[in-house]
Amino acid sequence: MLGYKSAKEVAVGETDYDLSWRYEAEILRKTDQRIMLNKVYEEILENVT
């Protein structure tokens, strides 16, 4: 999905804003924060483009 040939190509510290889905990063981070804050399981379907 990332376009890298191996996991070693991903730099330590990269965030959603640095990766290919950077245009959706804010939505992804808000979802992650909500789940961690509420400590409730959610099933989330994401489209891969």
Steps between C-alpha positions, in 0.01 A plus 500: 500500500781742576693439182814397686683181407561408865414618849860617540428786257254660742683750718458488876277786607298528180137585563180470299580848367823368341350198328294450185170554684607842636184660360294280734739527794285736706197269478712196590657671798166625633363147473804359685469764773127430547561126534782548751306757700181292519682167535230339289545259213387626160494320169614742234504437128755700305530532125840445344568724204 
